[in-house]
Amino acid sequence: MTDFGLSNDLQEILTHALDEMKAEAGEKFDLTKVNLAELQRRTGITRKKLRRLKRNNFEFMPHGNTGRKAEVTVLSGYTGVVDDLLKIRVTNSEVIYDRIKPLGYSGSVTTIRKYVEDHRDLVPAERQTVSPQGNRGRRYETGPGESYQMDWGFVNVEKSDGSGTFRVACFAMICHHCGERYIEFFPDAKQEHLFIGMIHAFIYMGIPENVLTDNMKSVTTGRDPDGNPIWQSDYEEFMNVIGFKTKLCKVAHPFTKGKVERLVRFVKENFMAGRVFSNITDLNYEALKWCNDQNGRYHRAVDCVPHDKHLSECQKTAGTLNMTHDVLKYLCPLRKISFDGFVNYEGRRYGVPYWYTKKLCRVRRDAFTLYIYDDELSRELVQHNVTWSRKDSFCKDQYAVNQPEEHPSVTVKTTVTQLEEPEPSSAFEKFNFAKAVSWNE
């Protein structure tokens, strides 16, 4: 009997039927003259297939192409990219498909999945960790536009020139009702970046009734004896200006805001996997495009397309953010001007015109342009092109052309008296070599 695939069972059925027919016919049984109609009735195998098997003495033979692989497949030409992704532990077929589809790949995800299974040896071994023993929690639901969840995540981004990696902070916010998501990257997780990220998320998704977050220092400074949160003063003012409330999770209990925790993990495993970026602006361009793509897909966890459901239900109850003067102040944080006419923003220094004599100004970066305003946001002082270079960015009129001579700021009170040179003593007259005497005298 043969031992390949599903044919094992059919071969056993066919052999058993032939043995019964041989026992009934006795010595008159001839394998070459078997009644195919009777054999079809006993085995259920079609007469066409039995006629083909009869030529092989009713033995199932392997297909002629069994074990052979095509030299050129739909994945040929893209295996190098797939292998590079597997070497950095990117085994998600959907992620690999999204990476090679813009390169011209026209195949399916199934082809990639089979290739990944056959090349598991390229994936580096991971550390074995103990499975978490979490407690049992109760899932809860919220109404449309009622609650958003937000959190910070930190990721290492590989530089495009291959010189190493740089660490960035990922701000993430998600609608608890429909799963609409928004992410944005910043150099760090300072409070001013938290405000900017929240404002951009509210512009993208609308303002909810409350925001669920953990006990970060930029939000709360602790709790009173009754357990009520003590808001950080700047954050409390921010809540009043925008018009929303904040709910805090239990300390060291991330399950309460599991949706945004899962979103941060999804960003690391899906968006960041195999991507190379040159700067944060480029990173945020791709992040916004990724959010639009994910929000337009069907997600089984929420059983809907997040963008469609958010537009039809959540947007009707969520508030609209009005860009008032108070809101703009959070988008343009204050900066102190140094003695040489520079302001520091996101680790770079930008020049301020010398004719602006105040010590404080406001700064805002929009994509690759940095705007510098006066401290009251009444006028724009200068614009800079953000090249993300570590070199200082000078501006026009940063220094006066004809700078006056600097004088002491305090009146000089010290005087110097010049003393007359005393006449030499007669005892030292012989050492006065100025009066040279000729040897001939």
Residue pairs with C-beta under 8 A, 6 or more apart in sequence:
1 8
1 11
1 12
1 15
2 8
2 11
2 59
2 60
2 61
2 62
4 60
4 62
4 66
7 60
10 43
10 45
10 60
11 59
11 60
13 43
13 44
13 45
14 39
14 43
14 45
14 53
14 58
14 60
15 58
17 39
17 42
17 43
18 31
18 34
18 39
18 58
20 42
21 29
21 34
21 35
21 38
21 39
21 42
22 29
31 57
31 58
32 54
34 54
34 58
36 47
36 50
36 51
36 54
37 47
39 45
39 50
40 46
40 47
40 50
43 50
45 53
50 58
53 59
53 60
73 107
73 111
74 105
74 106
74 107
74 111
75 82
75 105
75 107
75 111
75 112
75 115
78 100
78 103
78 105
79 115
81 99
81 100
81 103
82 96
82 100
82 112
82 115
82 116
82 119
83 119
83 122
84 274
85 95
85 96
85 99
85 273
85 274
86 116
86 119
86 122
86 123
87 122
87 123
87 124
88 273
88 274
89 123
89 124
89 126
90 96
90 273
90 274
91 116
91 120
91 123
92 269
92 270
92 273
93 109
93 112
93 113
93 116
94 109
94 270
95 269
95 270
95 273
95 274
96 112
96 116
96 274
97 105
97 109
97 112
99 274
100 112
134 255
137 255
137 256
141 176
141 177
142 176
142 177
143 177
143 317
144 177
144 178
144 313
144 314
144 316
144 317
144 318
145 175
145 177
145 206
145 208
145 209
145 313
145 314
145 315
145 316
145 317
145 318
146 176
146 177
146 208
146 209
146 210
146 317
147 175
147 176
147 177
147 208
147 209
147 210
147 211
147 212
147 247
148 173
148 174
148 175
148 176
148 201
148 205
148 208
148 210
148 211
148 212
149 173
149 174
149 176
149 211
149 212
149 213
149 257
149 259
149 260
150 171
150 172
150 173
150 174
150 198
150 201
150 211
150 212
150 213
150 260
151 172
151 213
151 214
151 257
151 260
151 261
151 263
151 264
152 169
152 170
152 171
152 172
152 189
152 194
152 216
153 169
153 170
153 172
153 264
153 267
153 268
154 167
154 168
154 169
154 170
154 189
155 167
155 168
155 170
155 267
155 268
155 272
156 165
156 166
156 167
157 165
157 166
157 167
157 168
157 272
157 275
157 277
157 283
158 164
158 165
158 275
158 276
158 277
159 165
159 166
159 276
159 277
159 278
160 276
160 277
160 278
161 278
168 185
168 186
168 187
168 280
168 283
169 185
169 186
169 187
169 188
169 189
169 193
170 183
170 184
170 185
170 264
170 267
171 183
171 184
171 185
171 186
171 189
171 193
171 194
171 197
171 198
171 201
172 181
172 182
172 183
172 260
172 263
172 264
172 267
173 181
173 182
173 183
173 197
173 198
173 201
173 205
173 211
173 260
174 180
174 181
174 182
174 259
174 260
174 263
175 181
175 205
175 208
175 306
175 310
175 314
176 212
176 259
177 309
177 310
177 313
177 314
178 302
178 304
178 306
178 309
178 310
178 313
178 314
179 259
179 299
179 301
179 302
179 304
179 306
179 309
180 205
180 295
180 306
180 307
180 309
180 310
180 314
181 263
181 291
181 294
181 295
181 306
182 200
182 201
182 204
182 205
182 291
183 263
183 267
183 271
183 287
183 290
183 291
184 197
184 200
184 201
184 284
184 287
185 280
185 283
185 284
185 287
186 193
186 196
186 197
186 280
187 193
187 280
187 346
187 347
189 218
190 218
191 218
191 232
191 234
191 235
192 330
192 333
194 218
194 219
195 238
195 330
195 331
196 330
196 331
198 211
198 238
198 242
199 242
199 321
199 327
199 330
199 331
202 242
202 321
203 321
204 291
205 310
205 314
205 318
206 314
206 315
206 318
206 319
206 320
206 321
207 242
207 243
207 244
207 318
207 319
207 320
207 321
208 244
208 318
208 319
209 244
209 245
210 244
210 245
210 246
210 247
211 244
211 245
211 246
211 247
212 246
212 247
212 248
212 249
212 256
212 257
213 219
213 246
213 247
213 248
213 249
213 257
214 248
214 249
214 254
214 257
215 229
215 248
215 249
215 251
217 232
218 232
218 235
219 231
219 232
219 235
219 246
219 248
220 229
220 230
220 231
220 232
220 235
220 248
221 230
221 231
221 232
222 229
222 230
223 229
223 230
224 230
229 246
229 248
231 239
231 246
235 246
238 330
239 245
239 246
241 324
241 326
241 327
241 330
242 321
242 327
243 319
244 319
249 256
249 257
250 256
254 261
271 286
271 287
271 290
275 286
277 283
277 286
278 388
279 388
280 346
280 388
281 367
281 368
281 386
281 388
285 367
292 307
294 306
295 305
295 306
295 307
295 310
296 305
296 307
297 305
298 304
298 305
299 305
299 306
302 309
321 327
325 377
328 377
329 362
329 377
331 364
332 362
332 363
332 364
332 371
332 373
332 377
333 362
333 363
334 360
334 361
334 362
334 375
335 343
335 344
335 345
335 360
335 361
335 362
335 363
336 343
336 359
336 360
337 343
337 352
337 356
337 358
337 359
337 360
337 361
338 344
338 349
341 351
341 352
341 353
341 354
341 398
341 399
342 349
342 350
342 351
342 352
342 392
343 349
343 350
343 352
343 361
343 363
343 372
345 363
345 365
345 370
346 365
348 386
348 388
348 389
348 390
348 393
349 392
349 393
350 363
350 370
350 372
350 384
350 392
350 393
350 395
351 382
351 384
351 392
351 393
351 394
351 395
351 398
352 361
352 372
352 381
352 382
352 395
352 398
353 381
353 382
353 395
353 396
353 397
353 398
354 397
354 398
354 399
354 400
355 397
356 374
356 381
358 374
358 375
360 375
361 372
361 373
361 374
361 375
361 381
362 372
362 373
362 374
362 375
362 377
363 370
363 371
363 372
363 373
364 370
364 371
364 373
365 371
365 386
367 386
368 385
368 386
368 387
369 383
369 384
369 385
369 386
370 383
370 384
370 385
370 386
371 380
371 383
372 380
372 381
372 382
372 383
372 384
373 379
373 380
373 381
374 381
382 395
382 396
384 393
384 395
385 393
387 393
424 432
